[in-house]
Structure formats: structure tokens, C-alpha cells
Amino acid sequence: LINGQDDTKRPVILVIGAGAIGRGFLPWILDLGYHRLVFVDSNRDIISQMRERGSYISYRVRNNVLESHRVEVSEAYLPEDFDVSKFADATACFICVGPRSAAAAGKLMRGTQIPLVLAENDSGCVDIVKSVVGHNKVTFAVPDVITSNSAPDDLLLKDTLSVITESGVLFMETEIAGLHADYKALSHDELLHTQWVAKLYIHNTPHCIAAYLGSLVGARYLHQAMQRPRLDECVAGAMQEMNTVLKMNWEIPHSFLDWYAEKELSRFRCELLFDPISRVAREPLRKLELSGRLIGAAQICLAHGLRPKNILLGIVAALMYEKREDADTHLGFMRRALSQRDLNHYILGLRSGEALDLILCEHFDMLSRELNSIVNEEEAA
Amino acid sequence: VTDFKLASTLALRAVTEAGRGLMEQTDRTVIATKGAHRDVVTEADVEAQALILKILRQGQDFPIIAEEDPGAASLYPDDNQPRWFVDPLDGTVNYAHGLSLFSVSAGLCVGSAFAVGAVCLPALTELYFTQDDQISYLNGRPQKVAPALYEKSLIAVSFSGKRGDPEARKRQYQVFGALNDETRGCLRTGSAAINICYVSANRLQAALGYAAKLWDVAGALAVARCAGAELFVKPSQYGEGVDYIVGSPAVVAAVRARCSAKGAPIGHE
């Protein structure tokens, strides 16, 4: 019994991906007095702890105060043990895995008509998942929030599954019947052309730049990177570059973009979030995709006649990111083996002679020297 | 001890730099033939090979067997010595005719094991390579061969540039016909290395080759091996070099059976 009710009779919400968004953010917006949560994740440690303890603590930063909430876990599965037919009448399934794993997550839901909500960062995944599950009830969602997939050591001592999220908003394209949750339904246009664009370029671009710069100075959490004045300046500069070009290119109210940029900077600086650099900086090749948050962002700026100095520094920092445990750890191997020209051409997908290709070929050394001087300055300070 | 990290770094650098040279070459005229209309050489072959050799010699002192100057080395070594096999331009006929299906490849074999490889398709902006002797990538993204069914496969075959025994050639063409009729089709791209790389990227489900020179395929076979493809490679009974089938395991088995049934088996049976 949970809250005096038979847990098994409550409508199920499936959550595939028990990371930052799935484990940290969603429980704060779902009505857990009404729904029960069933998690699926490939991390054996997380799943076995969820099974053993049946709950964990999620923290939320609101108005600079940390609130806590014990989240009850009804059931938890590894993907190989998960049988979706047991949950055919689930209200919804939130897929909270990165774009590289979206198709695999979709496969787990084959053979059902359960509405799916893609809450992880890439609108392009909707069509991929639709083709995998064989139905069209797949909704794109934009979580306007920063959620750490971890917590500071003192909170982890109390509960190793602890995570910290902000008080954010979930924007969804479709309303889902029977879903008791605090979310905001938006039209397709508003979701993709306002919230998604703002999220991709004003949030994601500077967010990962902060992480790559932070990694160079050995910071563990994002707010520690932002405490370095030169890094903060560079991140704010990248945000300003994106803000300027979005105002030129998109019909989004300028006041909304200014508000969004200010809000994001305070999020990055928030000392209560403990957002790990390793989470934000992971898979740099994905972040360096042609239409993504770094290369794509720089291309938009260049197309509008703006040379995005800070974003360029972010690209160079991303190319230098090398962590043994990261899925894209071979980036360092490729950078050492290939000339800049061939790296641009074969790995980043740039066309020979286009503006960004020329800038990286001609100025990579200068940009890395500038980056090194920022790092040295911060280390000396 | 073979330094696979250094070898894969040099292979990658060598094929991309040579690939760039091929693209910059404006004169693609055939300057020589090697005993068959299809076995041709251009100026670009010779220049690309010189560049590759220069780069590979920056590493450990292994023998280098390259298409335009193979020396007297065995084409199917049976000792455990590391050797480079280099093809500065596979698909020279395509290249000379302005088609995009040509490649540059370098592969390090340790004895008969295909350890390290890099294959560059400069006109298609594709770069297949292994990191050390472990992981296979296409343009930096890992690739893994998926299971496949013979009937739903797309296959490619390559034949030796030299005709050899006319009867054996006839039987090989019968295999080609059978594969073409029984599957989604059988291609002949003009580059054995590209066929094998396409297997590693799951574009093709198998590649079959008769009497291939090791410089044609060594780099690509290492790439395919690291992508999890099944490799069935035997000393050729039709000429110098090797016969091979590479691909998804079930498809390799089915192709092998067709080869035997048509009297053109892979290796001695």
C-alpha cells in the first residue's frame, strides 16, 4: 500500500531512462498520488537499488531553497527483463534517454499503443521512434529545466540515488488522456519555433560550452566553471552571440529571448544544482553534429555575418574534450591522427572551403592559444 | 611488440592525405596497364603511394607491400610478422572514368590476422578506420554489423583484373548470377575495399571476392573484423592473393554454399 491505496491498481507511468530528467525532474511534475512509476534503465546499479529500496530522494531548487521529495518506485527493470505486455494499459511512457538511444528505447514499446513522450533534446527522434513502435502516438516534449544526474556528496551519503532538479516546466505538443501531471501543452509551431529554438541555442549551446571550458580548468560541477570570471564571460558571450542571431533570424519576441538568456545564465551559476561537467560535456561528437548546438550554432552566426568568437572557443574546447569513460573518447585519437582539414571534412562534415572550415583550418592554433591563456589565467587566479 | 595505436594513427593519416592528393589531381589519364584492360595505373596511383609510404615509415619498421611496387613479398604470409599492405588507389578504372567509387587503403596484418585498417573514399567523404585493432568507425561513428537474412541481402562481388582460367571464370560468373537472382541483388562496384567497407556499415550484407590481392582488401578486412563481420578468407585457388566472403554470419554461410554449388568455392575444398 502506498498512501493508503493498493499500489498495483494505480495507473502506470513508464519511464525509460532513470537519469536526470527521468529520475530527477519528472517525479516533481507527475501526480504521484494518482500514478505509480515503473522505471526501465540499462544501469544495473540504479535498477538494483530501486528494487531493493523501493524509493529514493529527489531534490528541487526553488527560489534558491532546496526542497526534498521521496519518490516511490513501483517497479524497476533492466531493458532485457522488461516485458511491455505487462503494462499494456499504462497511461503514458516517457522516454528520457539521449538521442543515440531513442530507437532502442522505442523498441521496448513495440506491440502496444501506449502514448510516448520524448523528453530528451532532439525533435528528430520523434520520426525515428514512430517508425520503430509502428504507431503515431509519439509526442515531442521540451523540458525547460536543468537537472543534475547526481548530487553533492553529503546528499549522496543519505541516498546514493539522490538527484537535484530545478523547478522547471515541461512543454508538450499533445495532451495525453488520463495523464495527471503539471505540464504545458503548446501548439507544434510554438513548441518547435519558440521553446525548442530557445532551448537548443540559448540553453544548449552555452550550457555545453560552459562544461567544455570547465573541463579544461578541472571543474567538477558547472557552477564551479561559472565561478571563474573569464569562463563566465565566455559563456555569457556565447549566449549573447546566439541571442543576437536568433533575433535576426527568428520571429521570436526579443523580450522573451532576453528573459530566456538571463534565466539560463542564473541557472548555470546556481550553486545548489551540482550539475556534473561530465554529464553536460558527454558525447562531444554528438554536440559537434553539423546541425547541432555547436557547429550548427556557429554556422547560423556566420551565415548572418557574425563571427562567433566565444562559440568558436567552445568548439575548440569540445574538440579537446577527452575523458576515458566517455563514449566519444576516440575524438582525441582522431584529432591527433588527422589534419584539421581532414577532421573538419570527414568527422565534422564541413564542406571544404566553407567559412567555418576555413576559420578552423586557419585559426585553430590561435583559438587554442587563446583558450590556454584563459585557462592559465584562471589557474593563476 | 606491435604498437597498434601508432599503426592506426599512421594509417588514418596516410589514407586521408593520399585521398586529398587524388582529389586534387586533375589529370586522371591512364599511364600504364598491367596485362589486362581493367588493371590500369594513373600518375595519381604512383604519387599517392609515395606519400603513404613516407607516412607509414614514420612508425615501426615493418615491411610495406604496396600495389605499385610489391617486391617479392608473399601475398599470403604464414609467419607472425607484422606487414603493411597498401593500395594507393583501389578502383582506378572508376577514378579514371570520373566515377566516385574509388578508395585509398592501408592495412596492417600480423601474419594472416587483419589487425589495423584505414580506408578513405575521398570523393564520397567517407573514412572507415579502426582504432588500434579494436573498434571500427565510419567518419568517427562506431559501426557494428547487424544480423541479416540471405534473401533480404544486398551483396557485392569482385573478380580478379586478370581473367585466369576461362572455365573457373565462367563458374564465378555463375555464382554472380545466382546471388543476383536469389537476393536483393549483387553489385560489382569496381573496388573490393569499398564492398567490404559497405558491409561494415550495413549497406551491404556480404562481399565476395575471388583472387584479391591483399593490398586491395587488408585495410578493409580489418575494418570489417572490428565491426563484428564474419571473415572467411582463404589463399586463392584462382590466382595470387585471397578469396574471401565477409558479412553477416548467416549470409556468409549462404554465399559460401552457393559458391561451392556452382563449382567456384572459396579456398580449397
Contacts between the chains, C-beta under 8 A, distances in Angstrom:
chain1	res1	chain2	res2	distance
A	285	B	140	5.9
A	285	B	141	7.3
A	330	B	131	5.2
A	330	B	135	7.1
A	330	B	137	7.0
A	330	B	140	7.1
A	331	B	140	7.3
A	333	B	5	7.8
A	333	B	8	7.6
A	333	B	9	7.0
A	333	B	131	5.5
A	334	B	12	7.4
A	334	B	140	5.7
A	336	B	9	6.4
A	337	B	8	7.5
A	337	B	9	4.3
A	337	B	10	7.8
A	337	B	12	4.1
A	337	B	13	5.2
A	338	B	12	6.4
A	338	B	13	6.7
A	338	B	16	6.0
A	339	B	13	7.7
A	339	B	16	7.2
A	339	B	17	7.3
A	341	B	20	7.6
A	342	B	16	4.2
A	342	B	17	7.6
A	342	B	20	7.2
A	342	B	127	7.8
A	345	B	125	6.2
A	346	B	16	6.9
A	346	B	120	7.9
A	346	B	125	6.3
A	346	B	126	7.5
A	346	B	127	4.1
A	346	B	139	5.3
A	346	B	140	7.3
A	347	B	127	7.8
A	347	B	139	6.0
A	347	B	140	4.3
A	349	B	125	7.7
A	349	B	139	7.5
